[in-house]
């Protein structure tokens, strides 16, 4: 997963939110929560990054970019579910 200075998210204890992913240090990297009459999904890393992001930055993803395991789809699906 491509990451470049993205945020982490701090939730209040008991917050009505789903943590979809965490960084290695345990902080929330992707969260979905109610907002108004809908839901909002926020994410620190870049699940939309394709191979050009890595090559443009002079990086190599040792696992390769695999959209068949795209965590971005999980974020979208969780955000729009139940609406």
Buried (B, 14 or more C-beta within 10 A) or exposed (E): BBEEEBEBBEBEEEEEBBBBBBBEEEBBBBBBBEEEEEBEBBBBBBBEBEEEBBEEEEEEBEEEBEEEEBBBEBBBEBBEEEE
